[in-house]
Amino acid sequence: MSSDLNPVPASSITEWDDEADVVVVGYGIAGAAAAVEASATGADVLVVERTGGWGGAAAMAGGFIYLGGGTALQKACGFEDSVENMAAFLKVAMGPGADDKRIDDYCAGSVAHYDWLVSCGVPFKPVFWGEPGWEPPGDEGLMFTGGENAFPYNTIAAPAPRGHVPEMVGKVSGERSGGYMLMKPLVDTATAQGVRSVYDTEVQSLVTEADGRVVGIVARRYTDTVAIKARRGVVLASGSFAYSDEMVAQYAPRIAGRPAASIEQHDGRAIRMAQVLGADLAHMDATEVAFFCDPQQLVRGILVNGFGQRYIAEDTYPGRIGQQTLYYQDNTAYLIIDGDAMEEAMAATSATPFLRRPATWVCETVAELEAEIGLPAGVLQNTVAYYNEHAANGEDPLLHKKPQWLRPIGSPVGAIDLRGSTGGFTLGGLLTDLDARVLHVSGQPIPGLFAAGRSAAGLSAWGYASGVSLGDGSFYGRRAGRSAAQS
């Protein structure tokens, strides 16, 4: 990252190469939502994108948007939910340090936000997918994506699925999934409203007046340096710092070397540019950690750590399994599964069959398996015996896995070596208020500067649910666009 992140004085710019009321940096989900909302107020909007086209990380994503409180899609699929119920779940699931006011704000506006997405042309198919998985295998529109129906969350709030995924035509996981079907209608809406965009243009610095107000950007387009004036405000929406080795080492070292669900343009530059102006940060150590094993396998076995002990319910949100494994189990996990369960898992419908893993070891007895893996003598045998005894009665007194997935582990028995099967992306960023204004360390907004998406700290602190990034990115992207247009 270039060390010259210092703001450029507006007085030094003799000629602006372009200008708009609102300049949006980045054309992913937060930038697209900001552009639509700002242009809807009548503002002239210009989106500056460093790659050759719109989309960002959002277009590559599975496409979940975490929404609830009683959306039309939830109702069409037969589920009841309330704002209070959704907030009760998120206040626990988003981890220690989550901002209760932000969660209340997001939940209160969730139904209206769903309706806004639909009004922009985002399609949702009213079909619920109830199987374990990272995403639905087809174009089903609703799924549990945060372990809402797993212990202990099902004791805190009535479980309701809130993973809303746009209907997909010609789906290709990881290339053209629901995220693409979310982005395209938003970009089309922005374009129809007169939003302009420039590509292959990488922002280098913010431009400020003598009083500290942000009034534009300086960017590099191929070999040229261009100055773009923002008459009302600049919105930073250029993603996280997951691909900045320097920032990851500083703030979130445990995911160093294992980025996932991110793109290389997420280099944290926007965060750094705002920091130079005194911007405050939040939750910079928070990460989402993916677990690279098909949930259809996970639910049918038991996960044990390096001591041969279970540590998490296998039917909870797989991102939570990843986080627990990386941070609390030394990134060490083994899935213990018998032959029948393995065959069932291999035959199950899934959007992510490429995450299905063959058994690393197969033995006739648990004692032999324990020795093969190199676990402490007797511990895995005790773990499996205890699990089997209660599973036979449909119970899991230790971790409360749902009865439908409880079955004693038989013979032959195998283990899948899942050591190192995690990868993550960063969740922290610029501290903003509920109007998406970037806050100075003094607590005051930095005039003319707004942020949303993974450039900003959103709903997540030390927890996550799939769909939260596209959810708060689009929700507070809209706020950023509106606030900048009215600035």
N, C-alpha and C positions, 0 to 999 in steps of 0.2 A: 504494500500500500504506500502510495506517495506520501512523503512526510508533509508536503505543502497542502494542508487542509485549511489553512487560515482564510478567513473571509476576505473578499475583495471589496475595497471601499467603492461605493457607488460613484464617488467623485472622480475616480480614476478611469471610469468607462466613458469614452468619448462618443461611442455609437453603439446602440443595441442592435443585435442581428435579428431579433424577433421579440415579440412581447405579447402578453395576454393578461387578462384579469387574474386568472389562477394558473399557475404552472405546477403540474403534477410530475413528480420524479418516479418513474417506474410504472409499467403497464401490466401488472399482475392484478390480483383480485382487489386489493385496497385501492390501487390507482384507478382501476376501471370504475369502481363504485364512487370514488371521489369525483371522477370526471362526469359521470351521469348526474350526480346530485348537484354539482356546481353549475353545470350547463342548464339544468332544469330551472335554476333560479334566474337564468338569463345571462349568466357570466360567460365571457369568452374564455375558453379553456384550451390549454396546450399541454399534451402529455409528452414527456421526454423519456425515451426508452433506449437503453444502451445496446440491446440486441437488435436483430433484424426484424423483429415482429412482436406483437402483443402476446401475452400469455403468462410469462413468469413461471414460478414454481406451481402456481394454481392450475395452469393448463395441463401439467403433468400429473396432478394429484388424482387420487381416487374420487374426489369431488364431494365428500361429505361436508354439509353445512350443519353445524350443531344448533338446532332450533327446537323450540317447544312452547309450553304454556297453552297448548290447545290449537295448533296450526290446523288448517284445512286438511293437510295430508295425514296428520295424526288421527283426526276424526274420521276421515275416509277409510282408514285402515282399522278403525274400531278401538282406538286408544284414547283414554281420557288423560289430560294433563292440566296443570295449572301453573301460573307464574310462580306461586309460592313453592310448589312442589319442585319445579325446575331449579329455583334458587337454592332450596335446601340441599339438593344434590350437588350442585356446582360449588357451593361454599365449602363442602368437604372434599369433593373430587379434585378441585383445582389446587389443592395442597396448602401447606402452611404459608401464610403471607398473602393469600389471595385477597383482593380488594372487594369487600362486601358491597360497597356502594356501586362499583362497576358491574358486579354480578347482578345486583337488583335492577340496575339500569338496563342491562342487556336483556334480562329475562322479561322485563316489563314491555320492551319493544320488540320481542321476538316474533310474535304473531304478525304484527304489521310489517316486519322485515321480510318474513316469508311471502306475504302478499305483494310486497314491492318487487321481490325477485320474480314472482310469477308475472307481474305487470310488465317487467322488462323482457319477458319471453322465455324465462328459464322453465323448462318442462319437468314435471314430476309425475311419475306413474304411481297411482295409489295402490301399491302392492307391498306388503310387509315381508321381509326376509328374516326368518327367525333362527336360522342356523348360526353356529359359531363361524367367524371369519373376519378377515380384515376389511372386506367389502363384498357386496352381493355379486354372485356369479353372472347375473344378467342385468336387466334394466329395472329391477325392483327399486322402489323409491324410499323405503324406510327400514331402518335397522338399529339395533342396540349398538352404540359405538363408545360407551364409556363404562361398561360393567354395571349399568344401573340396576340390572336384575340379579347381580351377584352380591354375595356377602362382603362387607357389612352394609353396602349402600342400599340394599333392598330392605334394611331395617330402619334407614334414616328417612327415605322418601319413597313413595309408591313408584315402582319401576315403570318408566315410560320410555319407549324408543325415541331418540331425538336426532339420529343420524339421517338427515334428509339428503338424498343423492339425486342429482338431475338424471332424467331419463336418457339413456345412451343408445345411439344407433351405431353399429359397427365397432363395438368396444374392443380396445386393445389395452390390457392392463399395463400401466406405467407409461403409455404413450398417448393413447386417446381414450381416456376414461371420463368419468363424470365431471372432472375439473374443466375439461375442454368444453363440455356442454354447458357449464356454468359461465365460463369466460366469453364464449362467442356471442350469446345474446346480449351480454352487458356491453361488449365492444360495439356491436351493431347498434344498440340503443344510443350509446355515446356518439357514434358517428352520425346517426340520424339527427341528433340534437345539435350537430355542428361542431363537435369536439375535434380539434386538429391533433395530429400526432407526428412526431419526428422520431426516426429510428437511428440506430448506430451512433447514438449521441450519449456520451458518458459524462455525467456530472462530476466536476472536479471540486468546486467551491461554491459557497453561498455568497451572495452580494448583499452588503449591509450599508445602511445610512449611518451617519455619525451618531445618531441617537440609538443605534442598535437594531433598528427595524430591518427585517429581511425583505429585500425588494427584488431579488432575482437570483440567477445562477450563472456560473461560468461552466461551460462544458467543452469536451473535446469531441469533434466529429471528424473521424479519420485523422488527417494531419492538421486540421483547422481548430482554432479555439474560438468558441462562439459565446456571446453574452446574451442572455434572455431575461427580459424584464418581467417581473410579476407585479402588476399594478395593485393587487389586493393581498396575495399570499402565495407561499410555496408549500406544497404538500409532499412530504417525504414518504414514499411508498415503495422503496426499492429492496425490501426483504431484510433478512436476518444477517447475522455475522457468522453463520455456520461454516463458511468457506474462507474465513480469515484465520489462518493458523495462529497468528499472533494474538488475536482477540480471544479465540477459543482457549489457547494456553493460559491466558490471563484470567478469564472469567469462568470457563466451563471445561477444565482440563480433562475431566473423566471421559468426555466424548471425543477427545483429540484423535485424529486419524480414522474416525469412523462416521463420516457424515452420511446421512440418509434422508430421503424425502426433502431434498434441498437442491439448489442449483448453484453452479460455481460463481454466478453473478452475486450471490449473497455474501458479499465481502465486507459488510459492515461500514462501508464508506459514509453512508448517509448518517449513521449514528455518530461516527467520528466528527463529521462536519458540524453537527449540532453541538457535540461536546465542546468543541473549540469556542462556541458562543456561551458556554456555561450551562448547557442543558443537563438536567438530572437524568439518571438511569434507574431502572427497576428490574428485579428478578434476573439479573445477568447470569446467574449460575443455574437457572432453571432450564431443563431440557426435556424434550420428548424422546423416549428411547423405544425404538421398534425392536421386536423380538422375531427373528427370522426362522419361524417354524409355523406351519399351518395350524391354525386353531382347531381344525378338525382332528388333528393328531393330539394336540395338547389336552383336550377335554377327555380323551379316551384313556389317558394314562395318568401317572403322577409325576410331578416335577420334584426332583430332589437336588440339594446343593452338594457342595464338596464333602460334606459330612454324611451324606446319605439320608438327610432329613427333608421332609416337605417343608415348604416355606410360604406358599401362596396357593389359593384356590385356582385350579387349572381352567376354570370356566369364566374367569374374570376378563376384563379388557386386556388384550395382549400387550398393549403399550405399558400398562401397569406392571405386567409380568417382566417386561424388558427393563423398566426402571428399577424394580426390586432386585432383579438379577445383577444388573450392572453396579448399582450403588451399594447394595447391602449383602450380596452373595459373591463378591469378588469376581463377577462376570462368569460364574461357574454354574452350570445347570446340566442335569441329565434327565431325559424323559424315560421313565420306566413304563413299558407297554408290552402286553402279551400279543401272541400271534393273531388271535381272533380280532382284537381291537385294532391291530395294525391293518388287517385286511379291510375292516369296516371303514377306517379312516381313508384308505387308498381309494375306496369305492365311492366315498361321499362327494357330493357336489361342492365345488369350491371355486372362487375366483382366483385363488392363489396356489394352484397345484405345484407351481415351481418352488414353493416353500416346503413341500413334503420331503421329509428326510428319511433315508433308509436307516435301519438299525445299525449301529456301530458294533455292538456286541450282541450275540444271541446265545442263550444258555438254557439248559433244562431246568435249573433251579436258581432261586434268588441268591443262594449262598455262592454258587459258581459265578453268577453275574457280578456280585459284590467284589469278589476276588479279581475278576477280569478287569473291572473298572479301576480297582485299586482303592476302594473306599474302606474306611475303618471297619474292622471285623465285627460282624453282628448288627451294625446299625441299620443297614438297608433291610436286612432280614426282619428286624423289629418293626421298621417303618411299614413294610409291605404287610406283615402279619396284622398289625394294628389297623391298617387301612382295610384289609380284606375282611376282618372280623366285623367291622361296622358297615362296610359297603354291602355285605350280604343282607343287612337289615335296612338298606336304603338310607344309611346315615353317614355323616362325616363330621363328628363332633369337634375335630381339630380345626378344620378350615371351611366347613359348611359348603362344600361343592353341591350343586343342585342334584337331587335324587336321580334325575333322568340320566346322569352321566356316571353314576356310581355302579361299579361292577367289580367283584373281586378279580385281582390279577392272577391269571393262570399260567400254564406252561405250554409251549416254550415262552420264555420271557426275554425281552430284549431291552437295550438301552440305546437311546439316541444321544450322542455327544453334542451338547449345545453350548460348550464353552466358547465364548467370544461371539455368540450369535446375536449381537446387539449392534445397533447403529442409531445415531440420534441427530436431532437438530435443535438449535437454540430457540428459546422462547422469550428471553429478555430483550430490552431495548429502551428507547427513550420514554421517559415518564411524561404522560400526557394527562390532561383533565378530561372530563366526559364530553367536552366539545372538541377533543382531539388537538387542542393547543399544546405545543411542546412547552414544558415547564422548566424554567431556570432553577438552579440549585437554591435560589432564594425563595422559590415557591411561586414566583410571578411568571405569567406566560411570556415567552419570547415573541415580541410583536411580529406578525407576518409569517410565523412558522408553525406548521401543523404536521402531524405524522399519524400513520395507521399501518395495519398489517404487522409483519414481523420486524419492521424498523422500530416499532413501538412495543412497550410491554402491554400485553392485552389482558385477557381473563386469567391466563394461567400463571400460577406461581410455581409450586413444586408438584403440580399434577397436570393431567391432560385427559382429553377425550377426543377421539377422532372427529374432526369437523369444527373444532374450536378455532383453528387458525383461519379457515375460510369464513367461519362465522363472524369472529370479531374483526377480521380484516375487512369484510364487506360492510359490516354494521358501522364500525368507526371510520372506515373509508368514506362512507356517506356523510358522517358527521364532519370529517375533515373538509370534504368538498364544500359542504354548506357553510361551515364556519369561515373558510377562506374566502368564499364568494361574498360573505357579509362583512368581511374584515375592513 
